[in-house]
C-alpha cells in the first residue's frame, strides 16, 4: 500500500488533469459523469451494465484524486 500512496502523491497533477479531461468528457451539454450521477439519483431506471461501467470509468479519476489528496494531507500532517 505504501507504493500506491507514493504513486498517487507523486502523480497528483496528472490525476487532476485526468479528472478534468477524462472524468468530465464529453463536456457538452453537461459533463458526462454529472448526467450519470443524476441518473443514479433518479433511481437508475433503465441503466444497463454498460452504463454502470461507464459511470465507474468516468468516476475513477475523481476517486483517485480524492485518495491522492487524502494521502497528501496525511503526509503533510506527519511532517
C-alpha positions in Angstrom: 0.0 0.0 0.0 2.9 2.3 0.6 3.9 2.2 -3.1 0.3 3.1 -4.1 0.3 6.1 -1.7 3.6 7.3 -3.0 2.5 6.9 -6.6 -0.7 8.9 -6.0 1.1 11.7 -4.2 3.8 11.9 -6.8 1.3 12.0 -9.7 -1.2 14.3 -8.2 -1.0 16.8 -11.1 -1.6 14.0 -13.7 -4.5 12.7 -11.7 -6.0 16.2 -11.5 -5.6 16.5 -15.3 -7.3 13.1 -15.8 -10.2 14.2 -13.6 -10.8 17.3 -15.6 -10.4 15.7 -19.1 -11.4 12.1 -18.9 -13.7 12.5 -15.9 -15.8 15.3 -17.3 -15.7 14.4 -21.0 -17.8 14.9 -23.1 -18.4 18.5 -21.8 -21.4 19.4 -23.9 -24.3 19.8 -23.0 -23.3 18.8 -19.4 -20.3 16.7 -18.1 -21.0 13.0 -18.7 -20.3 12.0 -15.1 -22.8 14.6 -13.9 -25.5 13.1 -16.1 -24.8 9.6 -14.8 -24.9 10.8 -11.2 -28.3 12.5 -11.8 -29.5 9.3 -13.5 -28.5 7.2 -10.4 -30.1 9.7 -8.0 -33.3 9.4 -10.1 -33.4 5.7 -9.3 -31.2 4.4 -12.1 -34.2 3.2 -14.1 -33.1 1.7 -17.4 -29.4 1.6 -16.6 -27.7 -1.3 -18.1 -24.4 -2.9 -17.2 -22.5 -0.7 -19.8 -23.9 2.4 -18.1 -22.6 1.3 -14.7 -19.2 0.6 -16.3 -19.3 4.0 -17.9 -20.0 5.6 -14.6 -17.1 3.8 -13.0 -14.8 4.7 -15.9 -15.6 8.4 -15.8 -15.7 8.4 -11.9 -12.4 6.6 -11.3 -10.2 9.7 -11.9 -12.2 11.5 -9.2 -11.8 8.6 -6.8 -8.0 8.6 -7.4 -7.9 12.4 -6.9 -9.7 12.2 -3.6 -7.4 9.4 -2.4 -4.3 11.3 -3.5 -5.5 14.5 -1.7 -6.2 12.5 1.5 -2.7 10.8 1.4 -1.0 14.1 0.6 -2.8 15.8 3.5 -1.9 13.0 5.9 1.7 13.1 4.8 1.7 16.9 5.5 0.3 16.3 8.9 3.0 13.8 9.8 5.7 16.4 9.0 
